[in-house]
């Protein structure tokens, strides 16, 4: 895998600087891609991490911290079947990537998990301000709601936020997804991956759609989501 990083062609990772990767960035990427649960295709992974870490810079100035967070998000996305970009959008809306954020209602951490969830799916001593714990809880809860709503991403997001029946929260998350976190693999990889999307789960199927499918935030958003899953 390290050899592939060293020899990856520039067209396969458009975000790579023309002068190449700095030693510090290369080492961070090596550590990130060494996570066995996070990435399947190392070249696509390299492109994704470089692209996303640049977008994340406004929230997290430290590059090594950004790459580490992206590795953890990909790991949880793989585990739960969610699109990693959806998790990024939820974090942006919920906490603006502040791991110690606490809401007036008591929700905590990156993904703003309510403490009662420790009783439901965790342990009393779990620290919801811990990055790994927040990601594990948040991704698990969102995937549960997506399954409960039979792939209806609008209602799943509303349940996650505790605002079922309203669309303001799903609209905010989807807007963040489509305007900041939307990602499409480089052309050589898209053709190879598309045939597998039908067996990749609802979130992956949604992630393979075009941004235009999500730009009309209205009452028919749920119908559009169902259509993508049919």
C-alpha positions as YAML, in Angstrom:
chain: A
units: angstrom
residues:
- id: 1
  name: UNK
  ca: [0.00, 0.00, 0.00]
- id: 2
  name: UNK
  ca: [2.86, 2.39, 0.81]
- id: 3
  name: UNK
  ca: [4.35, 1.67, -2.60]
- id: 4
  name: UNK
  ca: [1.03, 2.57, -4.21]
- id: 5
  name: UNK
  ca: [1.05, 5.88, -2.33]
- id: 6
  name: UNK
  ca: [4.51, 6.64, -3.62]
- id: 7
  name: UNK
  ca: [3.68, 5.82, -7.23]
- id: 8
  name: UNK
  ca: [0.07, 7.04, -7.47]
- id: 9
  name: UNK
  ca: [-0.42, 9.01, -10.70]
- id: 10
  name: UNK
  ca: [-1.48, 12.66, -10.35]
- id: 11
  name: UNK
  ca: [-4.60, 12.19, -12.46]
- id: 12
  name: UNK
  ca: [-5.86, 9.64, -9.90]
- id: 13
  name: UNK
  ca: [-5.68, 12.17, -7.07]
- id: 14
  name: UNK
  ca: [-6.31, 15.66, -8.36]
- id: 15
  name: UNK
  ca: [-5.83, 17.18, -4.92]
- id: 16
  name: UNK
  ca: [-2.14, 16.20, -4.74]
- id: 17
  name: UNK
  ca: [0.08, 19.33, -5.01]
- id: 18
  name: UNK
  ca: [2.20, 19.56, -8.13]
- id: 19
  name: UNK
  ca: [5.38, 19.45, -6.03]
- id: 20
  name: UNK
  ca: [4.26, 16.20, -4.39]
- id: 21
  name: UNK
  ca: [3.39, 15.23, -0.83]
- id: 22
  name: UNK
  ca: [5.34, 16.67, 2.07]
- id: 23
  name: UNK
  ca: [6.95, 14.08, 4.39]
- id: 24
  name: UNK
  ca: [4.54, 14.98, 7.21]
- id: 25
  name: UNK
  ca: [1.47, 14.66, 5.01]
- id: 26
  name: UNK
  ca: [2.74, 11.43, 3.47]
- id: 27
  name: UNK
  ca: [3.24, 9.92, 6.94]
- id: 28
  name: UNK
  ca: [-0.24, 10.99, 8.07]
- id: 29
  name: UNK
  ca: [-1.76, 9.43, 4.98]
- id: 30
  name: UNK
  ca: [0.16, 6.21, 5.49]
- id: 31
  name: UNK
  ca: [-1.21, 5.94, 9.01]
- id: 32
  name: UNK
  ca: [-4.74, 6.74, 7.87]
- id: 33
  name: UNK
  ca: [-4.76, 4.24, 5.02]
- id: 34
  name: UNK
  ca: [-3.30, 1.55, 7.26]
- id: 35
  name: UNK
  ca: [-6.66, 1.38, 9.05]
- id: 36
  name: UNK
  ca: [-8.04, -1.96, 7.75]
- id: 37
  name: UNK
  ca: [-11.70, -1.06, 8.24]
- id: 38
  name: UNK
  ca: [-11.53, 2.40, 6.70]
- id: 39
  name: UNK
  ca: [-10.57, 1.96, 3.03]
- id: 40
  name: UNK
  ca: [-10.94, -0.67, 0.32]
- id: 41
  name: UNK
  ca: [-9.21, 1.03, -2.61]
- id: 42
  name: UNK
  ca: [-5.98, 2.82, -1.55]
- id: 43
  name: UNK
  ca: [-5.85, 5.07, -4.61]
- id: 44
  name: UNK
  ca: [-9.46, 6.20, -4.27]
- id: 45
  name: UNK
  ca: [-8.84, 6.55, -0.53]
- id: 46
  name: UNK
  ca: [-5.86, 8.82, -1.15]
- id: 47
  name: UNK
  ca: [-7.92, 11.07, -3.41]
- id: 48
  name: UNK
  ca: [-10.81, 11.15, -0.90]
- id: 49
  name: UNK
  ca: [-8.63, 11.98, 2.11]
- id: 50
  name: UNK
  ca: [-6.73, 14.73, 0.30]
- id: 51
  name: UNK
  ca: [-9.96, 16.25, -0.99]
- id: 52
  name: UNK
  ca: [-11.80, 16.11, 2.32]
- id: 53
  name: UNK
  ca: [-8.94, 17.28, 4.51]
- id: 54
  name: UNK
  ca: [-8.73, 20.48, 2.46]
- id: 55
  name: UNK
  ca: [-12.45, 21.14, 2.95]
- id: 56
  name: UNK
  ca: [-12.13, 20.44, 6.66]
- id: 57
  name: UNK
  ca: [-9.32, 22.95, 7.18]
- id: 58
  name: UNK
  ca: [-11.62, 25.85, 8.04]
- id: 59
  name: UNK
  ca: [-12.88, 23.87, 11.04]
- id: 60
  name: UNK
  ca: [-9.68, 22.07, 12.03]
- id: 61
  name: UNK
  ca: [-6.39, 23.88, 11.39]
- id: 62
  name: UNK
  ca: [-4.23, 20.91, 12.37]
- id: 63
  name: UNK
  ca: [-3.70, 18.72, 9.30]
- id: 64
  name: UNK
  ca: [-2.77, 15.57, 11.18]
- id: 65
  name: UNK
  ca: [-5.91, 15.90, 13.31]
- id: 66
  name: UNK
  ca: [-8.02, 16.33, 10.17]
- id: 67
  name: UNK
  ca: [-6.65, 13.20, 8.54]
- id: 68
  name: UNK
  ca: [-7.08, 11.22, 11.75]
- id: 69
  name: UNK
  ca: [-10.71, 12.30, 12.03]
- id: 70
  name: UNK
  ca: [-11.38, 11.40, 8.39]
- id: 71
  name: UNK
  ca: [-9.92, 7.94, 8.96]
- id: 72
  name: UNK
  ca: [-12.25, 7.42, 11.91]
- id: 73
  name: UNK
  ca: [-15.26, 8.68, 9.95]
- id: 74
  name: UNK
  ca: [-14.52, 6.29, 7.09]
- id: 75
  name: UNK
  ca: [-14.18, 3.45, 9.59]
- id: 76
  name: UNK
  ca: [-17.61, 4.17, 11.10]
- id: 77
  name: UNK
  ca: [-19.14, 4.71, 7.66]
- id: 78
  name: UNK
  ca: [-17.86, 1.31, 6.54]
- id: 79
  name: UNK
  ca: [-19.13, -0.33, 9.71]
- id: 80
  name: UNK
  ca: [-22.64, 1.15, 9.49]
- id: 81
  name: UNK
  ca: [-23.14, 1.42, 5.71]
- id: 82
  name: UNK
  ca: [-23.51, 5.21, 5.82]
- id: 83
  name: UNK
  ca: [-21.92, 7.57, 3.32]
- id: 84
  name: UNK
  ca: [-18.91, 9.17, 5.05]
- id: 85
  name: UNK
  ca: [-19.85, 12.49, 3.49]
- id: 86
  name: UNK
  ca: [-23.24, 12.30, 5.21]
- id: 87
  name: UNK
  ca: [-21.50, 11.83, 8.56]
- id: 88
  name: UNK
  ca: [-19.34, 14.88, 7.80]
- id: 89
  name: UNK
  ca: [-22.44, 16.92, 6.98]
- id: 90
  name: UNK
  ca: [-24.14, 15.87, 10.23]
- id: 91
  name: UNK
  ca: [-21.06, 16.84, 12.25]
- id: 92
  name: UNK
  ca: [-20.87, 20.21, 10.52]
- id: 93
  name: UNK
  ca: [-24.49, 21.00, 11.39]
- id: 94
  name: UNK
  ca: [-24.43, 19.49, 14.87]
- id: 95
  name: UNK
  ca: [-21.15, 20.73, 16.34]
- id: 96
  name: UNK
  ca: [-19.11, 22.49, 13.64]
- id: 97
  name: UNK
  ca: [-16.44, 19.87, 14.40]
- id: 98
  name: UNK
  ca: [-16.03, 20.96, 18.03]
- id: 99
  name: UNK
  ca: [-15.50, 17.71, 20.00]
- id: 100
  name: UNK
  ca: [-16.34, 19.35, 23.34]
- id: 101
  name: UNK
  ca: [-19.59, 20.96, 22.16]
- id: 102
  name: UNK
  ca: [-22.53, 20.68, 24.57]
- id: 103
  name: UNK
  ca: [-25.99, 21.90, 23.55]
- id: 104
  name: UNK
  ca: [-28.53, 23.59, 25.80]
- id: 105
  name: UNK
  ca: [-30.47, 20.30, 25.74]
- id: 106
  name: UNK
  ca: [-27.43, 18.36, 26.94]
- id: 107
  name: UNK
  ca: [-26.37, 16.73, 23.66]
- id: 108
  name: UNK
  ca: [-22.62, 16.16, 23.61]
- id: 109
  name: UNK
  ca: [-19.66, 15.81, 21.32]
- id: 110
  name: UNK
  ca: [-19.02, 15.88, 17.59]
- id: 111
  name: UNK
  ca: [-22.32, 14.22, 16.71]
- id: 112
  name: UNK
  ca: [-24.27, 15.73, 19.62]
- id: 113
  name: UNK
  ca: [-25.42, 12.50, 21.23]
- id: 114
  name: UNK
  ca: [-27.84, 12.71, 24.14]
- id: 115
  name: UNK
  ca: [-26.63, 11.02, 27.37]
- id: 116
  name: UNK
  ca: [-29.65, 8.69, 27.56]
- id: 117
  name: UNK
  ca: [-28.18, 6.74, 24.63]
- id: 118
  name: UNK
  ca: [-25.48, 5.42, 26.95]
- id: 119
  name: UNK
  ca: [-28.21, 3.53, 28.76]
- id: 120
  name: UNK
  ca: [-29.70, 2.24, 25.52]
- id: 121
  name: UNK
  ca: [-26.65, 1.12, 23.54]
- id: 122
  name: UNK
  ca: [-23.53, 1.75, 25.62]
- id: 123
  name: UNK
  ca: [-22.07, 1.88, 29.08]
- id: 124
  name: UNK
  ca: [-22.64, 4.43, 31.88]
- id: 125
  name: UNK
  ca: [-18.98, 5.39, 31.82]
- id: 126
  name: UNK
  ca: [-18.82, 6.17, 28.09]
- id: 127
  name: UNK
  ca: [-17.47, 9.66, 27.43]
- id: 128
  name: UNK
  ca: [-19.58, 11.29, 24.73]
- id: 129
  name: UNK
  ca: [-17.03, 14.08, 24.40]
- id: 130
  name: UNK
  ca: [-14.48, 11.54, 23.21]
- id: 131
  name: UNK
  ca: [-14.12, 11.69, 19.44]
- id: 132
  name: UNK
  ca: [-14.19, 7.94, 18.84]
- id: 133
  name: UNK
  ca: [-17.14, 7.41, 21.19]
- id: 134
  name: UNK
  ca: [-19.18, 10.20, 19.65]
- id: 135
  name: UNK
  ca: [-18.59, 8.87, 16.13]
- id: 136
  name: UNK
  ca: [-19.44, 5.32, 17.15]
- id: 137
  name: UNK
  ca: [-22.69, 6.36, 18.84]
- id: 138
  name: UNK
  ca: [-23.74, 8.91, 16.24]
- id: 139
  name: UNK
  ca: [-23.16, 6.69, 13.21]
- id: 140
  name: UNK
  ca: [-24.89, 3.76, 14.91]
- id: 141
  name: UNK
  ca: [-27.93, 5.85, 15.81]
- id: 142
  name: UNK
  ca: [-28.24, 7.43, 12.37]
- id: 143
  name: UNK
  ca: [-27.90, 4.06, 10.62]
- id: 144
  name: UNK
  ca: [-30.57, 2.65, 12.95]
- id: 145
  name: UNK
  ca: [-32.98, 5.44, 12.06]
- id: 146
  name: UNK
  ca: [-32.26, 5.09, 8.34]
- id: 147
  name: UNK
  ca: [-33.11, 1.41, 8.58]
- id: 148
  name: UNK
  ca: [-36.19, 2.12, 10.69]
- id: 149
  name: UNK
  ca: [-37.43, 4.63, 8.11]
- id: 150
  name: UNK
  ca: [-36.75, 2.16, 5.28]
- id: 151
  name: UNK
  ca: [-34.17, 4.39, 3.65]
- id: 152
  name: UNK
  ca: [-36.11, 7.65, 4.00]
- id: 153
  name: UNK
  ca: [-33.18, 9.94, 4.71]
- id: 154
  name: UNK
  ca: [-35.41, 12.93, 5.51]
- id: 155
  name: UNK
  ca: [-37.27, 11.18, 8.31]
- id: 156
  name: UNK
  ca: [-34.09, 9.44, 9.50]
- id: 157
  name: UNK
  ca: [-32.31, 12.76, 9.90]
- id: 158
  name: UNK
  ca: [-35.35, 14.32, 11.55]
- id: 159
  name: UNK
  ca: [-35.46, 11.47, 14.06]
- id: 160
  name: UNK
  ca: [-31.77, 11.88, 14.73]
- id: 161
  name: UNK
  ca: [-32.37, 15.52, 15.58]
- id: 162
  name: UNK
  ca: [-35.61, 14.86, 17.47]
- id: 163
  name: UNK
  ca: [-37.66, 16.92, 15.02]
- id: 164
  name: UNK
  ca: [-39.67, 14.26, 13.18]
- id: 165
  name: UNK
  ca: [-42.38, 15.86, 11.03]
- id: 166
  name: UNK
  ca: [-40.27, 18.92, 10.28]
- id: 167
  name: UNK
  ca: [-37.81, 19.39, 7.43]
- id: 168
  name: UNK
  ca: [-35.54, 22.21, 8.58]
- id: 169
  name: UNK
  ca: [-32.89, 19.90, 10.02]
- id: 170
  name: UNK
  ca: [-32.73, 17.44, 7.08]
- id: 171
  name: UNK
  ca: [-32.54, 20.43, 4.76]
- id: 172
  name: UNK
  ca: [-29.56, 21.85, 6.65]
- id: 173
  name: UNK
  ca: [-27.72, 18.55, 6.60]
- id: 174
  name: UNK
  ca: [-28.42, 17.90, 2.93]
- id: 175
  name: UNK
  ca: [-27.35, 21.43, 2.05]
- id: 176
  name: UNK
  ca: [-24.07, 20.91, 3.90]
- id: 177
  name: UNK
  ca: [-23.61, 17.57, 2.13]
- id: 178
  name: UNK
  ca: [-24.20, 18.92, -1.36]
- id: 179
  name: UNK
  ca: [-22.36, 22.23, -0.99]
- id: 180
  name: UNK
  ca: [-19.30, 21.22, 1.05]
- id: 181
  name: UNK
  ca: [-18.94, 17.45, 1.32]
- id: 182
  name: UNK
  ca: [-20.18, 16.07, -1.99]
- id: 183
  name: UNK
  ca: [-17.64, 13.69, -3.44]
- id: 184
  name: UNK
  ca: [-17.39, 11.64, -6.59]
- id: 185
  name: UNK
  ca: [-14.50, 9.29, -7.20]
- id: 186
  name: UNK
  ca: [-12.18, 10.09, -10.13]
- id: 187
  name: UNK
  ca: [-13.50, 8.84, -13.47]
- id: 188
  name: UNK
  ca: [-11.36, 5.67, -13.65]
- id: 189
  name: UNK
  ca: [-12.90, 4.45, -10.39]
- id: 190
  name: UNK
  ca: [-16.51, 5.53, -10.91]
- id: 191
  name: UNK
  ca: [-17.08, 3.07, -13.74]
- id: 192
  name: UNK
  ca: [-15.63, 0.25, -11.69]
- id: 193
  name: UNK
  ca: [-17.68, 1.01, -8.57]
- id: 194
  name: UNK
  ca: [-21.11, 1.78, -9.96]
- id: 195
  name: UNK
  ca: [-22.17, -1.84, -10.67]
- id: 196
  name: UNK
  ca: [-21.64, -2.67, -6.99]
- id: 197
  name: UNK
  ca: [-23.78, 0.18, -5.65]
- id: 198
  name: UNK
  ca: [-27.01, -1.81, -5.75]
- id: 199
  name: UNK
  ca: [-25.68, -4.17, -3.10]
- id: 200
  name: UNK
  ca: [-23.92, -1.52, -1.02]
- id: 201
  name: UNK
  ca: [-26.90, -0.46, 1.08]
- id: 202
  name: UNK
  ca: [-29.28, 2.54, 1.02]
- id: 203
  name: UNK
  ca: [-26.78, 5.18, 2.10]
- id: 204
  name: UNK
  ca: [-24.21, 4.14, -0.50]
- id: 205
  name: UNK
  ca: [-26.89, 4.20, -3.19]
- id: 206
  name: UNK
  ca: [-27.88, 7.71, -2.15]
- id: 207
  name: UNK
  ca: [-24.22, 8.74, -2.16]
- id: 208
  name: UNK
  ca: [-23.82, 7.55, -5.75]
- id: 209
  name: UNK
  ca: [-26.57, 9.89, -6.99]
- id: 210
  name: UNK
  ca: [-25.95, 13.35, -8.40]
- id: 211
  name: UNK
  ca: [-26.12, 16.50, -6.24]
- id: 212
  name: UNK
  ca: [-29.06, 17.76, -8.28]
- id: 213
  name: UNK
  ca: [-31.25, 15.11, -6.66]
- id: 214
  name: UNK
  ca: [-30.92, 16.92, -3.36]
- id: 215
  name: UNK
  ca: [-31.01, 20.59, -4.31]
- id: 216
  name: UNK
  ca: [-34.80, 21.02, -4.12]
- id: 217
  name: UNK
  ca: [-35.42, 21.07, -0.40]
- id: 218
  name: UNK
  ca: [-39.20, 20.83, -0.25]
- id: 219
  name: UNK
  ca: [-41.92, 18.48, 0.90]
- id: 220
  name: UNK
  ca: [-41.12, 16.05, -1.91]
- id: 221
  name: UNK
  ca: [-37.61, 15.38, -0.54]
- id: 222
  name: UNK
  ca: [-38.79, 12.17, 1.09]
- id: 223
  name: UNK
  ca: [-40.35, 11.00, -2.18]
- id: 224
  name: UNK
  ca: [-37.07, 11.68, -3.98]
- id: 225
  name: UNK
  ca: [-35.17, 9.64, -1.41]
- id: 226
  name: UNK
  ca: [-37.61, 6.74, -1.79]
- id: 227
  name: UNK
  ca: [-37.25, 6.91, -5.57]
- id: 228
  name: UNK
  ca: [-33.49, 6.60, -5.26]
- id: 229
  name: UNK
  ca: [-33.93, 3.44, -3.21]
- id: 230
  name: UNK
  ca: [-36.53, 1.76, -5.41]
...
